[in-house]
Amino acid sequence: MAEPPGVGRGGPAVTFVWRRAGADDAVALMMAERATNLVALAHVFPPDVYPYPDADVLARWALILDDPGVTVEVVDGDAGVIAFAAWDVRTLRHLGVHPDHWGSGLARAGVERAVSAIREGGETPYLKCLVENHQARGLYDHLGWVPTGVRGEAEFPPHPEEMEYVLRG
């Protein structure tokens, strides 16, 4: 399904095509998440202190892709997956855009796809985000998400604090 052109960074408009991911996309999803997190979260997970947990993230994606209650959609680029969004009936579980495509509108489109599906099911959308993920928090704030006050510990060392958001309205 084609999406409206991304806004980009002043370059020509690009049309992105989202597709449903399958089990054979696990490695590509792990690599896309890795590329995103090594830039966006280097201040939280310094790679020289906390090497990226490739095997654990790959195993998590395999489980997510095998879960019939979770939808995972991706956008492919020349070098593999450049964006992904994963959600269940209530929660935007994962969202990522390769750093080369930040500012393209892909993150907003991924959020909108998940929100639309969640609301279609009659639920209120929720998500969790690392407190120190300033870029993601800026996007969610801009899109009208608000913190619920619920906080917890992230799954990977050093287990930084994460916070829950809800989308009202």
Disulfide bonds with the S-S distance in Angstrom:
none
